[in-house]
Structures are given as structure tokens and as C-alpha cells.
């Protein structure tokens, strides 16, 4: 009886098996296993994120279908009366996040520059672990400290209450600093020492070397650090819910806008999800807010990826 394959499937499988055995002979078996596990972890991550998004769509899409968009993005959030306008929540999240970024990014980058380029080694060995430990403090503890200690200080500045958007921005800036500082310092450390030596050899000062050589070379890492800091600020829930006043209104434009109580999207989900009936319009709207947060985070990551990709392309093109 002939054993000649009658289809291309047997040939493909035979070739695949032979390629696997050749790979195992060419490399150590444990390297092959580790590579397979890494690939599996990467694919699993994408698969899990996709499942999360599909679950959000299943639970939150009815809100976009059953509520007119003008009402859904309206200025009034009062579920008891059937008003599900999420615009005040988006404005509150925007104000608190932008305030935190304005405070945290300059402070975080300058601290990273000091640690990576100016501080002596003994200071770096002390400060770097201390900053990283700060990121491990639970957010609920920071929220309680902000409510007890930070809110009264803000109220003394002239605010009608200490639970304001400015208080939330200060707390989020503090929570974002360890991420920005740690990743930025690692990016600066990764710049080859030859770049600094070459700049100093042609007469550049230390500051000129940092500004014109080190920072441009570490730009992609610095962008990632800033974006992760922004993501940290957007995704925070408990601490923000405790110190921003939880008032679902739109603050009037003006200098006092930061000193008004607000409510963020994440705080709304945390505060109301346990009180709603599954399948209700209120329940679906909360998941709709989750979809918006997911898309915002995806947009931030996409922007960071494009900026890093553009920087890599310029480097491959021969530019620093």
C-alpha cells in the first residue's frame, strides 16, 4: 500500500515537525521553551484585553443605543430622575488630570535629570529606592491623608471647601511622580556615556550636554514615562473620590475653576456600581463610561507609540 501523501496538508505538517526538531537541535531546548512561553504571554495579553473590551461593549453599548447622544453627553447627571448626562464627569476628569499633569511632569522630569545626571552616586542610591517605594503606598491611604491633611490646607487658600479639583490634582500629581521619575531616570541612564564624553570634549557645558544631547537621545523613554504618568492619573479611583467633593457639576470657567468640587468618571463608577440593578439603564451607562475610559487610554497609548516610532525612525535615518 502506498504511503505517498495525497494532499498538501501532510506535507505541511511534516515540514512543520521537521522545522521544530531542527530548531531544537540548533538551540538548547530550554531556550525554545522560554521563547514559546514569551510568545504565549504576548498573545494572551492581547486576547485578554480584547475580551475585556468585548465585555465592556456588551454591557455598555445599550446606553449609547437607548439614550440619545445629546442627552448622554448632556450637562446633568442625576440618575434618580433618569438623567444620565456624562459631560460633567468628563469635564471633572479632564480638569483633575490636566492639573495633575501640569504639576507632575515638570517636577518629575527635573527630578529624574537631577538623579541621572547631577546627583552624586551616594545620593542616587538613597533617593531612587525611596521614590520607588512611594509608588507602593495604597491609594486608599493616600486618599485618607489627602482628606485629613491636604484638604484643610487647600481650604485655607480661600476655597469654599477643601474637597476640590485642585486637591485631587495635587494628590494625583504626587501619585504619578514615582512612575515618571523612575522611568525617566532609566531612560537617561540608557543613553551611552560616549554621547556625554563627546559633547564635553568639544567644549559643551554640563547643562548644554544634558539639554542638547542627553534629553534628545532619551526622548522616547521620556515620552513613555509621561504617558504612563497620565494613564496613572486618569485611572485613579479611590483617592480621587475621597478628595474631589463628588459633585457632578460643571465648574464655571475662570481662575476659581480648580477650587470647585467635581466628580470624575472613575469615581462615579466606583461610587454607584454597587447600588444599581444589573441590566438597568443606569448599569449600562456606567459601563458606557468604562468604554469611554478604555478608548481614552487606548488613544494615549497610541499617541505614545507613534511618538516613539517617529523618534526611532529619525534615529535610523541618521539623526539624533
C-alpha positions in Angstrom: 0.0 0.0 0.0 1.4 3.4 -1.0 2.1 6.0 1.7 2.5 8.9 -0.7 0.6 11.9 0.6 -2.5 12.8 -1.3 -2.8 16.4 -0.1 -0.7 19.3 0.8 -1.7 19.0 4.5 0.5 16.1 5.2 3.5 17.8 3.6 2.9 21.0 5.6 2.7 19.1 8.9 5.8 17.1 8.1 7.7 20.2 7.2 6.5 21.9 10.4 7.6 19.0 12.6 10.9 18.8 10.9 11.4 22.5 11.4 10.7 22.2 15.1 13.2 19.3 15.5 15.8 21.3 13.6 15.1 24.3 15.9 15.6 22.1 18.9 18.9 20.7 17.6 20.2 24.2 16.7 19.3 25.7 20.1 19.0 24.5 23.7 15.6 23.1 24.4 15.0 25.4 27.4 15.6 28.4 25.1 13.0 27.1 22.8 10.5 26.6 25.7 11.2 30.1 27.1 10.7 31.7 23.7 7.4 29.8 23.3 6.2 31.0 26.8 7.1 34.6 25.9 5.1 34.4 22.7 2.2 32.8 24.6 2.3 35.5 27.2 2.2 38.2 24.5 -0.7 36.6 22.6 -2.6 36.0 25.8 -2.3 39.7 26.8 -3.8 40.8 23.6 -6.5 38.2 23.9 -7.4 39.2 27.4 -7.5 42.9 26.5 -9.8 42.0 23.6 -12.1 40.1 25.9 -12.3 43.0 28.4 -13.3 45.4 25.6 -15.9 42.9 24.3 -17.4 42.6 27.8 -17.5 46.4 28.1 -19.2 46.7 24.7 -21.8 44.0 25.7 -22.7 45.8 28.9 -22.2 49.4 27.9 -23.4 49.6 24.3 -27.1 49.6 25.2 -26.6 53.0 26.8 -25.4 54.5 23.5 -28.3 52.9 21.7 -31.1 53.7 24.2 -30.1 57.2 25.3 -29.9 60.0 22.7 -26.4 61.2 22.3 -27.4 64.8 23.2 -28.8 63.6 26.5 -26.0 61.1 27.1 -23.4 63.9 26.7 -25.6 66.4 28.4 -24.8 68.6 31.4 -27.0 66.8 34.0 -26.0 63.6 35.9 -28.9 62.7 38.2 -29.8 59.0 37.7 -32.7 59.2 40.2 -34.6 61.4 37.7 -33.3 59.4 34.7 -30.8 62.0 33.6 -27.5 60.4 32.5 -25.5 63.3 31.2 -21.8 62.3 31.5 -20.4 65.6 30.3 -19.8 66.9 33.9 -18.0 63.7 34.7 -15.8 64.1 31.6 -15.1 67.7 32.5 -14.2 66.8 36.1 -11.8 64.1 34.9 -10.2 66.5 32.4 -9.7 69.2 35.0 -8.2 66.9 37.6 -6.0 65.1 35.1 -4.6 68.2 33.4 -3.9 69.8 36.7 -2.0 66.7 37.9 0.0 66.6 34.6 0.9 70.3 34.8 2.3 69.7 38.3 3.8 66.2 37.9 5.5 66.3 34.5 7.9 69.3 35.1 8.7 68.2 38.6 9.1 64.5 37.7 11.4 65.2 34.7 13.6 67.7 36.6 13.9 65.2 39.5 14.9 62.5 37.0 17.5 64.8 35.4 19.0 65.5 38.8 19.1 61.9 39.8 20.5 60.7 36.5 22.9 63.5 35.6 23.8 65.7 38.5 23.4 63.8 41.8 26.4 62.0 43.2 26.1 58.2 43.3 25.5 58.0 47.0 22.5 60.3 46.8 21.1 58.4 43.8 21.4 55.1 45.7 19.3 56.6 48.6 16.8 58.6 46.6 16.0 56.2 43.8 14.7 53.3 46.1 12.9 55.8 48.3 11.0 57.2 45.3 10.1 53.7 44.1 8.8 52.8 47.5 6.4 55.8 47.3 4.6 54.1 44.4 3.7 51.1 46.7 1.6 53.2 49.1 -2.1 52.1 48.7 -4.3 54.7 47.1 -6.9 54.5 49.8 -4.2 55.5 52.3 -3.2 58.5 50.2 -6.8 59.4 49.8 -7.4 59.4 53.5 -4.2 61.5 54.1 -5.4 63.9 51.4 -8.8 64.2 53.0 -7.4 64.7 56.5 -4.3 66.8 55.9 -4.3 68.2 52.3 -8.0 69.4 52.1 -7.7 71.7 55.1 -4.6 73.4 53.6 -6.5 73.9 50.3 -9.4 75.4 52.2 -7.1 77.9 53.9 -6.2 79.2 50.4 -9.7 80.6 50.1 -11.6 77.7 48.6 -15.2 77.3 50.0 -14.3 73.7 50.8 -11.1 71.7 50.8 -12.5 68.9 48.6 -11.9 70.4 45.2 -10.4 69.6 41.8 -7.2 71.3 42.9 -6.9 68.9 45.9 -7.4 66.0 43.5 -4.8 67.3 41.1 -2.2 67.7 43.9 -2.9 64.1 45.1 -2.7 62.7 41.6 0.5 64.6 40.8 2.0 63.0 43.9 0.9 59.5 42.9 2.2 60.0 39.3 5.6 61.2 40.3 7.2 57.8 41.2 6.3 56.4 37.8 7.5 59.5 35.8 10.7 59.8 37.8 11.7 56.1 37.8 11.1 55.5 34.0 12.6 58.9 33.0 15.8 58.2 35.1 16.1 54.8 33.5 15.8 56.4 30.0 18.5 58.9 30.8 20.7 56.1 32.2 20.4 54.2 29.0 22.0 57.0 26.9 25.5 55.8 26.1 28.3 57.5 28.0 30.1 58.2 24.8 27.5 60.8 23.9 28.3 62.8 27.0 32.0 62.5 26.6 31.9 63.6 23.0 29.8 66.7 23.9 32.1 67.6 26.8 35.2 67.1 24.6 34.1 69.8 22.1 33.6 72.3 24.9 29.9 71.9 25.9 29.0 72.6 29.5 27.2 70.0 31.6 23.9 71.7 31.1 24.4 72.1 27.4 25.2 68.4 27.2 22.1 67.5 29.1 19.8 69.8 27.1 21.2 69.2 23.6 22.5 65.6 23.8 21.1 63.5 26.6 17.5 64.7 26.6 17.0 64.3 22.8 18.7 60.8 22.9 16.3 59.7 25.7 13.2 61.4 24.2 11.4 58.1 23.5 11.8 56.9 27.1 10.7 60.3 28.5 7.6 60.3 26.3 6.7 56.8 27.6 7.2 58.0 31.2 4.9 61.0 30.7 2.2 58.9 29.0 2.3 56.3 31.8 2.0 59.1 34.3 -1.0 60.5 32.5 -2.5 57.0 32.5 -1.9 56.7 36.2 -3.7 59.9 36.8 -6.7 59.1 34.5 -7.2 55.6 36.0 -7.0 56.5 39.7 -10.3 56.0 41.5 -10.5 55.8 45.3 -8.1 58.6 46.2 -9.8 61.0 43.7 -13.3 60.0 45.0 -12.2 60.9 48.6 -10.8 64.4 47.9 -12.6 66.0 44.9 -16.0 66.5 46.6 -18.0 64.2 44.3 -20.2 67.0 42.9 -21.4 66.1 39.4 -21.5 69.6 38.1 -19.5 71.7 35.6 -17.4 74.4 37.3 -17.7 77.9 35.9 -14.8 79.0 33.7 -12.4 81.2 35.5 -9.4 81.3 37.9 -11.6 79.6 40.6 -12.4 76.6 38.5 -9.8 74.4 40.2 -11.2 75.3 43.6 -14.7 73.8 42.9 -15.9 70.3 43.8 -16.0 67.9 40.8 -16.6 64.3 40.1 -14.5 62.1 37.8 -15.7 59.2 35.6 -13.7 56.6 37.6 -15.2 57.9 40.9 -18.7 57.7 39.5 -18.3 54.0 38.5 -16.8 53.1 41.9 -19.5 55.0 43.9 -22.6 53.8 42.0 -21.8 50.4 40.5 -22.8 48.6 43.8 -26.1 50.4 44.0 -27.6 49.7 40.6 -29.6 46.7 39.3 -27.9 44.6 36.6 -29.3 45.3 33.2 -30.8 48.6 34.1 -30.1 51.7 32.1 -28.1 53.2 34.9 -26.0 50.0 34.9 -25.4 50.2 31.2 -24.4 53.8 31.4 -21.7 53.1 34.0 -20.3 50.5 31.6 -20.6 53.1 28.8 -18.4 55.4 30.9 -15.9 52.5 31.1 -15.9 52.2 27.3 -15.0 55.9 27.1 -12.2 55.5 29.6 -10.9 52.5 27.7 -10.9 54.5 24.4 -9.1 57.4 26.1 -6.4 55.1 27.5 -6.1 53.5 24.1 -5.7 56.9 22.4 -2.9 57.9 24.9 -1.0 54.6 24.3 -1.4 55.1 20.5 0.0 58.6 20.7 2.9 57.4 22.8 3.6 54.6 20.3 3.5 57.0 17.4 5.9 59.4 19.1 8.3 56.7 20.0 8.1 55.2 16.5 8.8 58.6 14.9 11.8 59.0 17.2 13.1 55.6 16.2 12.7 56.4 12.5 14.7 59.6 12.9 17.5 57.6 14.6 17.6 55.0 11.9 17.7 57.9 9.4 20.9 59.1 11.0 19.5 61.9 13.2 20.0 62.0 16.9 
